[in-house]
């Protein structure tokens, strides 16, 4: 078994990554984080960009993000909320 999670750098995807890391750790299975790129329709002038490999710094940043505690929700207002 492997835990797979999609990431795009947004706050919700960082939360999903953190939860997936916890799940993988509990199950003692590998974790794979994936992202996708869909090129625009048609061939771009100058060709397609060359894909870049993730560096060690990218991998460390992703790991640290997954290990950091989840942000706590802001206090909710008490009483009536103006509309």
MOLIN-V662213 format. One line per field, one symbol per residue. burial: b if it has 24 or more other ideal C-beta (glycine too) atoms within 12 Angstrom, else e. Layout:
burial: ???
//
This chain:
burial: eebebebeeeeeebebbbebbeebeeeeeebebeeeeeeeeeeeeeeeeeeeeeeeeeeeebeebbeeeeeeeeeeeeeeeee
//
